[in-house]
Amino acid sequence: MKTTKTLSPLLKDPQLHNEPVIVRVNDFTNRAAKEFAAEMNKAHNTGQPVIPVVIDSYGGHVYSLMSMISSIKHAELPVATIIEGKAMSCGAILFTFGTEGLRFMDPDATLMIHDVSSAVWGKVEEIKADTAEADRLNQKVYRMMAHNCGKKEDYFLDIIHQRGHADWFIDAAEAAHHNLANQIRVPKFNVIANVQIDFE
């Protein structure tokens, strides 16, 4: 995503004390979730009117995703999500948390949705508990996605079930069809610095 700056000619020695923040997401780990929260908080102190979140990820841990979702839900600014390259698994879910109208996807990008995976091993009861938790999270994230996209809560659950629970790879046009993506393009981020003096 390109960033351009437009500065007033009245600014002879321009210097931004707080550069606008663009949050980039590549991984879904505990560390990445903490960095995401810190960047989101930082963005609220720059004066920028929107927080761009650029996603290029194969996915990761669902609990780290839930932490990032919490950061977006508690944001006081609109959040624009932008897919550059790929948004798979957790990346696809996070993408849908962009403010309606501000979900951008590069025309050549790929989005992939699939069930929450469970890789536990151990005693039978531990496996049962882990499988139940994976199913709970699976139901939760699919319904969150449906809500974000203005669909009935079982919309994506039904599609995944019809597809035999296989990985679902989606191009930009199909993402727009399901209202996952609002705009098939990567936006430019324009920073405008100006001086205004009013007389009373």
VOGU-3710 file (C-alpha; in Angstrom, 3 decimals, decimal comma):
1> mkttktlspl> 0,000/0,000/0,000  1,441/3,341/-1,091  1,589/6,284/1,304  1,753/9,857/0,019  2,143/13,083/1,983  0,663/16,435/0,996  2,152/19,327/2,957  0,951/22,907/3,097  3,414/25,405/1,518  3,073/27,376/4,767
11> lkdpqlhnep> 5,045/24,630/6,493  8,664/25,686/5,926  10,255/22,911/7,960  7,611/20,154/8,039  8,004/17,415/10,592  5,265/15,115/11,830  5,631/14,363/15,525  3,382/11,308/15,213  3,687/9,459/11,918  0,468/7,702/10,865
21> vivrvndftn> 0,414/4,019/11,794  -0,189/1,238/9,283  -0,607/-2,084/11,094  0,805/-5,099/9,239  -0,243/-8,670/10,027  1,827/-11,645/8,867  1,596/-14,020/11,827  -0,912/-15,054/14,466  1,152/-15,776/17,564  1,121/-14,447/21,129
31> raakefaaem> 3,917/-12,035/20,239  2,149/-10,868/17,069  -1,081/-10,276/19,012  0,748/-8,123/21,583  2,440/-6,110/18,833  -0,915/-5,706/17,089  -2,528/-4,308/20,252  0,395/-1,909/20,761  0,192/-0,648/17,170  -3,573/-0,196/17,428
41> nkahntgqpv> -3,140/1,866/20,597  -0,380/3,918/18,968  -2,616/4,698/15,981  -5,158/6,371/18,251  -2,564/9,001/19,230  -1,474/10,148/15,759  -4,574/12,088/14,730  -5,251/9,766/11,792  -8,974/9,222/11,064  -8,712/5,518/10,145
51> ipvvidsygg> -6,428/2,591/11,021  -5,217/0,584/7,993  -4,554/-3,090/8,773  -2,621/-4,781/5,955  -2,891/-8,587/5,938  -0,522/-10,961/4,146  -0,648/-14,188/6,120  -0,990/-17,966/5,971  -2,765/-17,890/9,361  -1,780/-19,176/12,780
61> hvyslmsmis> -3,202/-19,618/16,270  -6,907/-18,949/16,726  -6,519/-17,602/20,298  -4,068/-14,986/19,017  -6,650/-14,112/16,379  -9,278/-13,625/19,091  -6,934/-11,207/20,872  -6,515/-9,173/17,675  -10,279/-9,165/17,140  -10,688/-7,755/20,645
71> sikhaelpva> -8,249/-4,943/19,797  -10,310/-4,041/16,722  -13,611/-4,204/18,601  -12,285/-1,782/21,227  -10,875/0,626/18,647  -12,398/4,104/18,641  -11,480/4,650/14,986  -12,712/2,913/11,828  -10,465/0,048/10,728  -9,678/-0,588/7,056
81> tiiegkamsc> -8,484/-4,116/6,317  -6,411/-4,665/3,174  -5,324/-8,022/1,732  -2,009/-7,944/-0,094  -1,035/-11,379/-1,394  -3,014/-13,694/0,848  -5,293/-13,876/3,870  -5,683/-17,503/4,877  -7,313/-19,133/7,882  -7,021/-16,607/10,747
91> gailftfgte> -6,077/-13,927/8,213  -9,371/-14,385/6,368  -11,369/-14,056/9,565  -9,483/-10,956/10,699  -10,083/-9,404/7,283  -13,861/-9,436/7,844  -13,462/-7,229/10,918  -12,672/-4,252/8,737  -15,349/-1,566/8,882  -18,082/-2,135/6,290
101> glrfmdpdat> -17,034/-0,405/3,084  -13,368/-0,473/4,104  -12,439/-4,073/3,306  -9,999/-3,928/0,386  -8,536/-6,858/-1,535  -5,851/-6,776/-4,199  -7,278/-8,133/-7,490  -4,613/-10,874/-7,517  -4,840/-11,775/-3,814  -6,179/-15,047/-2,403
111> lmihdvssav> -8,401/-15,578/0,609  -8,779/-19,027/2,183  -11,333/-20,209/4,737  -11,304/-23,532/6,553  -12,366/-25,200/9,787  -10,486/-24,588/13,031  -7,950/-27,408/13,331  -7,234/-29,531/16,377  -3,814/-31,165/16,722  -3,959/-32,469/20,274
121> wgkveeikad> -2,844/-35,928/21,328  -3,035/-37,683/24,662  -5,725/-39,361/26,737  -9,145/-39,991/25,209  -10,874/-37,470/27,470  -8,281/-34,813/26,604  -8,857/-35,428/22,905  -12,636/-35,150/23,416  -12,261/-31,870/25,307  -9,964/-30,416/22,651
131> taeadrlnqk> -12,289/-31,500/19,843  -15,248/-29,885/21,610  -13,291/-26,654/22,026  -12,270/-26,670/18,358  -15,911/-27,121/17,375  -16,969/-24,248/19,671  -14,391/-21,932/18,139  -15,317/-23,106/14,654  -18,982/-22,218/15,161  -18,001/-18,901/16,738
141> vyrmmahncg> -15,662/-17,635/14,027  -17,941/-18,636/11,143  -20,861/-16,813/12,756  -18,716/-13,761/13,456  -17,712/-13,693/9,787  -21,335/-13,978/8,695  -22,353/-11,124/10,980  -19,510/-8,932/9,694  -20,567/-9,585/6,097  -24,269/-8,948/6,692
151> kkedyfldii> -25,240/-12,597/6,223  -27,350/-15,059/8,224  -25,311/-16,651/11,002  -25,101/-20,062/9,288  -24,168/-18,625/5,868  -20,494/-19,660/5,837  -21,077/-22,760/7,962  -23,501/-24,054/5,331  -21,112/-23,339/2,448  -18,213/-25,098/4,178
161> hqrghadwfi> -20,456/-28,080/4,972  -21,600/-28,289/1,333  -17,949/-28,271/0,273  -17,200/-31,259/2,500  -15,178/-29,105/4,939  -12,315/-28,788/2,450  -10,153/-25,666/2,305  -12,031/-22,948/0,396  -9,772/-20,774/-1,751  -11,450/-17,545/-2,879
171> daaeaahhnl> -10,316/-14,972/-5,432  -11,167/-11,288/-5,215  -14,277/-11,457/-7,403  -15,800/-14,299/-5,373  -14,872/-12,533/-2,125  -16,803/-9,488/-3,315  -19,768/-11,714/-4,247  -19,997/-12,953/-0,643  -19,395/-9,397/0,707  -16,155/-10,536/2,304
181> anqirvpkfn> -14,398/-7,813/0,296  -16,026/-4,428/-0,346  -13,488/-3,113/-2,851  -11,183/-4,973/-5,238  -8,157/-2,710/-5,079  -5,369/-1,635/-2,755  -6,003/1,928/-1,546  -3,480/4,734/-1,277  -3,001/6,275/2,146  -2,800/10,056/1,794
191> vianvqidfe> -1,402/12,085/4,689  -2,346/15,777/4,577  -0,582/18,241/6,873  -1,993/21,753/6,900  -1,998/25,023/8,836  -5,248/26,794/9,633  -5,667/30,087/11,478  -9,072/31,509/12,333  -9,796/35,086/13,491  -12,683/35,733/15,843
//
